[in-house]
Amino acid sequence: MESTLIIIRGNSGSGKTTTAKRLQHHFGRGTLLVSQDVVRRDMLKVQDRDGNLSIDLIRQITEYGKGKSEVVILEGIFSEQRYGDMIRELIRFYNGKAHTYYYDLSFQETVRRHDSRSKRSEFGEDSLREWWTPRDYLGVDGEVVLTDEMTQDEIVELISKQI
């Protein structure tokens, strides 16, 4: 089986997890969803620092999906500085059969989206501002930029059609 890797990145609150879950539902059974928050916060309970244990585990889980799942979805903030090398290695590991998407939203739109979700009680605008990294592109071939003007439905449709 040839596997396709979908990489969805962006700032906290931009809509990555919602998009990834909708894509997993769209592609159906056997679609592997690797979420940075699940691995880092839930499985390992580690801070997002250089060299944290989650980086290697995320890579290993994503590699596991190659040849076992038709579609593997990797989603998270994944700052270029901390995770860029690992993500580029995964793109090579998937023999270039990878599609990369980056949510490049304005800070105001990110706050608006964050305020509409259940996590809004866990952290607010001050935390979002502290974590904010604008235009954190990977700079890989074919990286698709998702903008404020695109709805969740349009984004899911765009990615589904490209796969």
C-alpha positions in Angstrom: 0.0 0.0 0.0 1.3 3.4 -0.9 0.6 6.0 1.9 0.0 9.7 1.7 1.1 12.0 4.4 -0.9 15.2 5.1 0.9 17.7 7.3 -1.3 20.5 8.9 0.6 23.2 10.9 -0.2 26.6 12.3 -0.6 28.7 15.4 -2.6 27.5 18.4 -6.3 28.0 17.9 -6.2 28.2 14.1 -8.3 25.1 13.3 -5.7 22.4 12.7 -7.3 19.8 14.9 -10.8 20.4 13.6 -9.5 20.1 10.0 -7.5 16.9 10.8 -10.4 15.2 12.5 -12.8 16.0 9.6 -10.2 14.7 7.2 -9.8 11.5 9.2 -13.6 11.1 9.1 -13.6 11.8 5.3 -10.9 9.3 4.5 -12.4 6.7 6.9 -11.2 3.6 8.7 -7.5 3.1 9.0 -6.6 6.7 8.6 -3.9 7.5 11.1 -4.2 10.8 12.9 -1.0 11.9 14.7 -1.8 14.9 16.9 1.1 16.9 18.5 -1.1 17.7 21.5 -2.1 14.1 22.1 1.5 12.8 22.0 3.2 15.7 23.8 0.6 16.7 26.4 -1.5 13.6 26.9 0.9 10.7 26.3 4.2 12.1 27.6 3.2 15.2 29.5 6.2 17.2 28.4 6.8 20.9 27.7 7.3 22.0 24.1 11.0 22.6 24.4 13.9 21.8 22.1 14.7 18.1 22.3 11.5 17.1 24.1 10.6 13.4 24.0 7.6 13.9 21.9 9.6 14.9 18.8 11.0 11.4 18.3 7.8 9.6 19.3 5.8 11.8 16.8 8.3 10.8 14.1 8.1 7.1 15.0 4.3 7.0 15.0 4.1 8.9 11.7 6.7 6.5 10.2 4.7 3.5 11.5 1.7 4.6 9.3 3.7 4.3 6.1 2.5 1.2 4.3 -0.1 0.5 6.9 -2.5 3.4 6.4 -3.5 4.8 3.1 -3.6 8.3 4.7 -1.6 9.6 7.6 -2.4 13.0 9.0 0.1 14.8 11.1 -1.2 18.0 12.9 0.1 20.5 15.3 1.8 23.8 15.8 5.1 22.2 14.9 7.3 25.4 14.9 9.8 25.3 12.0 12.7 26.0 14.4 11.9 23.0 16.7 10.2 20.5 14.4 11.2 21.6 10.8 14.0 19.0 10.4 11.8 16.2 11.7 9.0 17.1 9.3 11.3 17.4 6.3 12.7 14.0 7.2 9.1 12.6 7.2 8.5 14.1 3.8 11.6 12.3 2.5 10.5 9.1 4.3 7.2 9.2 2.5 9.1 9.6 -0.8 7.7 13.0 -1.3 4.1 11.7 -1.2 3.3 14.4 1.3 1.1 17.4 1.3 1.9 20.3 3.6 -0.6 22.9 4.7 0.1 25.9 6.9 -2.6 28.1 8.6 -1.3 31.6 8.1 -4.1 33.5 9.9 -4.1 37.0 11.4 -3.8 37.1 15.2 -7.3 38.6 15.4 -8.8 35.6 13.4 -6.9 33.1 15.5 -8.4 34.7 18.7 -11.9 34.6 17.1 -11.5 30.9 16.2 -10.1 30.1 19.7 -13.0 31.8 21.4 -15.4 29.5 19.6 -13.9 26.3 20.9 -14.1 24.4 24.2 -10.4 25.0 25.0 -11.1 28.8 25.4 -11.5 28.1 29.2 -8.0 26.5 29.4 -6.1 29.6 28.0 -6.9 33.0 26.5 -5.7 35.8 24.3 -2.6 36.5 26.4 -1.3 32.9 26.1 -2.1 32.9 22.3 -0.1 36.2 22.0 2.9 34.7 23.9 2.9 31.6 21.7 2.2 33.5 18.4 4.7 32.9 15.6 3.7 34.6 12.3 4.6 33.2 8.9 6.3 30.1 10.3 6.6 28.4 6.9 8.6 25.2 6.4 9.7 26.4 2.9 9.1 23.0 1.3 7.9 22.5 -2.2 4.1 22.7 -2.5 3.5 24.1 0.9 -0.1 25.4 0.8 -1.0 28.5 2.8 -4.5 28.5 4.4 -5.8 32.1 5.1 -8.4 34.0 7.1 -10.7 34.1 4.1 -11.1 30.3 3.8 -13.8 28.5 5.7 -13.4 25.2 7.4 -15.5 23.5 4.7 -13.4 25.1 2.0 -10.2 23.9 3.6 -11.4 20.3 4.1 -12.6 20.3 0.5 -9.3 21.7 -0.9 -7.2 19.1 1.0 -9.5 16.2 0.1 -9.4 17.1 -3.6 -5.6 17.4 -3.6 -5.2 13.9 -2.1 
